[in-house]
Amino acid sequence: MADTVAAVRDAVAAAAPEIRAGLPGRREQAGSENPSGERRLAADEYADELLEERLGAIDGVGAYASEERESAVDVGSGYSVAVDPLDGSSNLKPNNVMGTIVGVYDASLPASGRDLVAAGYVLYGPITTMAFAHEGTVTEYLVEDGEATTLNEDVTLPEDPTVYGFGGRVPDWPADVAAYVDDVESELKLRYGGAMIGDVNQVLTYGGVFAYPKLESAPEGKLRLQFECNPVGYIIECAGGRSSDGTGSVLDVDPTGLHQRTPVYLGTPSLIDRLEATLD
């Protein structure tokens, strides 16, 4: 099924310029909420519909699911793809970084992170890039005119970490999370932009730790296991890092629902080890 994985990668790269070009005229709210209760923008709906069309047409893709849909769509037989069509879409209004995330599962959804065979994300920054993980290796691509050109064939986290970024309101952090941040902020530089994929890309580039932790008001965290945490955790682990839900790899979290949330911690192994030792 390697051809299917390559086709998914290429389809996401081909759609990226169209998604990016469609952003300026779709900054308004769509008038509805996604299944997680968040207000959607017209850009969210546009990216979702485009990716369903492109990924659903691939031979070897059997199901398409996204953060914007209540349930998976049957599109044939084969792998299941789970997509966050426009991660960080709230950043569209202030014109900050956003991305697209895709996970390719060899199982029906909801699935374990251990069922992933590939995952990737597109970053809509000053340039458009893609990080794509398959068979234990992460490749970074430059995306231009819908074509992906290799920039780095073996992306790994730097050994000397530099950055950290934690989501959620600080007063809502549990005491153990706050204690961990107090511990690392003297060693690392704060980098947090409000889009998971932008902050994770900083960690992949410079080393460090990203988290959207458990909160006092939301012990399950905010980010979705199928669409965000599993795919990005897979990428980070393939790049030599660690993922965690606070106790172990996020890829081992038992899947109980398509829109299930989980706390997530991603980054340099030593920093994740310290974090797990800090959390109650």
URQUI-V247118 format. One record per residue. N is the residue number from 1. RES is the residue in three letters. D_CENTER is the distance of its C-alpha to the mean C-alpha in whole Angstrom. Layout:
n: <N,N>
res: <RES,RES>
d_center: <D_CENTER,D_CENTER>
//
This chain:
n: <1,2,3,4,5,6,7,8,9,10,11,12,13,14,15,16,17,18,19,20,21,22,23,24,25,26,27,28,29,30,31,32,33,34,35,36,37,38,39,40,41,42,43,44,45,46,47,48,49,50,51,52,53,54,55,56,57,58,59,60,61,62,63,64,65,66,67,68,69,70,71,72,73,74,75,76,77,78,79,80,81,82,83,84,85,86,87,88,89,90,91,92,93,94,95,96,97,98,99,100,101,102,103,104,105,106,107,108,109,110,111,112,113,114,115,116,117,118,119,120,121,122,123,124,125,126,127,128,129,130,131,132,133,134,135,136,137,138,139,140,141,142,143,144,145,146,147,148,149,150,151,152,153,154,155,156,157,158,159,160,161,162,163,164,165,166,167,168,169,170,171,172,173,174,175,176,177,178,179,180,181,182,183,184,185,186,187,188,189,190,191,192,193,194,195,196,197,198,199,200,201,202,203,204,205,206,207,208,209,210,211,212,213,214,215,216,217,218,219,220,221,222,223,224,225,226,227,228,229,230,231,232,233,234,235,236,237,238,239,240,241,242,243,244,245,246,247,248,249,250,251,252,253,254,255,256,257,258,259,260,261,262,263,264,265,266,267,268,269,270,271,272,273,274,275,276,277,278,279,280>
res: <MET,ALA,ASP,THR,VAL,ALA,ALA,VAL,ARG,ASP,ALA,VAL,ALA,ALA,ALA,ALA,PRO,GLU,ILE,ARG,ALA,GLY,LEU,PRO,GLY,ARG,ARG,GLU,GLN,ALA,GLY,SER,GLU,ASN,PRO,SER,GLY,GLU,ARG,ARG,LEU,ALA,ALA,ASP,GLU,TYR,ALA,ASP,GLU,LEU,LEU,GLU,GLU,ARG,LEU,GLY,ALA,ILE,ASP,GLY,VAL,GLY,ALA,TYR,ALA,SER,GLU,GLU,ARG,GLU,SER,ALA,VAL,ASP,VAL,GLY,SER,GLY,TYR,SER,VAL,ALA,VAL,ASP,PRO,LEU,ASP,GLY,SER,SER,ASN,LEU,LYS,PRO,ASN,ASN,VAL,MET,GLY,THR,ILE,VAL,GLY,VAL,TYR,ASP,ALA,SER,LEU,PRO,ALA,SER,GLY,ARG,ASP,LEU,VAL,ALA,ALA,GLY,TYR,VAL,LEU,TYR,GLY,PRO,ILE,THR,THR,MET,ALA,PHE,ALA,HIS,GLU,GLY,THR,VAL,THR,GLU,TYR,LEU,VAL,GLU,ASP,GLY,GLU,ALA,THR,THR,LEU,ASN,GLU,ASP,VAL,THR,LEU,PRO,GLU,ASP,PRO,THR,VAL,TYR,GLY,PHE,GLY,GLY,ARG,VAL,PRO,ASP,TRP,PRO,ALA,ASP,VAL,ALA,ALA,TYR,VAL,ASP,ASP,VAL,GLU,SER,GLU,LEU,LYS,LEU,ARG,TYR,GLY,GLY,ALA,MET,ILE,GLY,ASP,VAL,ASN,GLN,VAL,LEU,THR,TYR,GLY,GLY,VAL,PHE,ALA,TYR,PRO,LYS,LEU,GLU,SER,ALA,PRO,GLU,GLY,LYS,LEU,ARG,LEU,GLN,PHE,GLU,CYS,ASN,PRO,VAL,GLY,TYR,ILE,ILE,GLU,CYS,ALA,GLY,GLY,ARG,SER,SER,ASP,GLY,THR,GLY,SER,VAL,LEU,ASP,VAL,ASP,PRO,THR,GLY,LEU,HIS,GLN,ARG,THR,PRO,VAL,TYR,LEU,GLY,THR,PRO,SER,LEU,ILE,ASP,ARG,LEU,GLU,ALA,THR,LEU,ASP>
d_center: <23,22,23,20,17,19,19,16,15,18,17,14,16,19,17,15,19,20,17,17,21,21,19,23,24,22,21,23,22,23,25,23,20,17,17,16,19,17,19,18,19,20,18,15,18,19,15,15,19,18,16,17,21,19,17,20,23,22,24,23,20,21,19,16,14,12,11,14,17,19,19,18,20,23,23,25,25,22,19,16,13,10,9,7,10,10,7,10,13,15,15,17,20,21,19,16,13,11,8,8,5,7,9,12,14,18,19,19,17,16,16,15,13,16,16,13,15,13,9,8,7,9,10,13,15,19,18,16,14,12,11,11,12,15,18,17,17,14,16,15,16,18,18,21,23,20,21,19,21,20,20,20,20,19,17,17,17,20,22,23,20,20,18,16,15,15,14,17,20,22,25,23,22,24,26,25,21,24,26,23,22,26,26,23,24,27,25,22,22,20,17,15,14,13,9,6,6,9,10,8,10,13,13,12,15,17,17,16,14,12,12,12,15,17,20,23,23,20,20,17,15,12,9,9,9,9,7,4,6,8,6,4,8,10,9,10,13,14,14,17,15,14,12,14,14,18,20,18,15,12,13,16,16,18,17,19,17,15,14,14,13,13,13,11,12,11,13,17,19,21,20,18,21,23,20,21,25,25,23,26>
//
